[in-house]
Amino acid sequence: MNCNSNTSPLIKEGQDSSCNLGCEPKDIQIVCRDIVIPSGQSVLAIQGDINSSYRYFLLPKVTAYGDDITDGIISVIVKRADNQTFEHIIQDVEKKEHYIKFKWELDKDDTEVPGILQVMIKVVKKSEDEEISFVWQTFSANFTIEKSI
């Protein structure tokens, strides 16, 4: 069973069958164009607290449309409950055989307002003759920033 029971499992490194044993509790797999947040992981942080607030995302190296995004520029775009939007460019990624893993750490802007935090992941890959942009969005659930007491 994979760690995100409501998403399709990734292919484990070095195997041809689908499985995802041993993945970390804060890994979120990206499937097609949706980010499906596993139950129990929707509360992301407390308002103003960013000390331990992060999530790992696992992106497939090849999109549902067959585009290889291995060398693309990855950014996390967040929209707070007050409709303010912030974009975070991801600098460090870990490239595996079938997927790309990266860590998104919240900053002060992300947790300033309590409420629902909508998340999008965007990958832009440029070549000499074209630019490919691929976006995944939160679906079924959104992250929550709980009000501080």
C-alpha positions, 0 to 999 in steps of 0.5 A: 500500500502506498503512503497516500492511499488516495493517489496512484502509487509511483514506480519504486526505483529499480522496479517495473511494477507500481509500489511505493513502500517506505515513503515518508509521511509528508510525501505527497504524490502528484497525479495527472493534473491534481494534487490530492492531499492525503487525509490527515495531512490537510492541516499544514501549520499554525498561523505565524509558525513556520518552524516545522512546516514543510511538505515533500512533493513527488513529481513524475519526470514525464507528464501525463502528456508525455513531456519530460520535465526533468530539467524544468524550473519548479515553483510552488504557488500559494493562494491564501484565504485573503486571496494574496498569492505568492510564488516560491521557486524551488532551488533544490530537487532530487532526481530519481529514476522515475520522479523528481522529489522536492521540499517546499518549506513555508515562509512567513507570507504563507502562514500569516493568514489563517484559513485555506491555503490553495497550492499549485505546482508549476513547471516551466521547461524552455527549449530553443523553439518552445516553452512548456508550462505544466501546472498541478492544483490542489484537488479534493482538499486544500491545506489549512493554516489554523488560527493561533490561540 
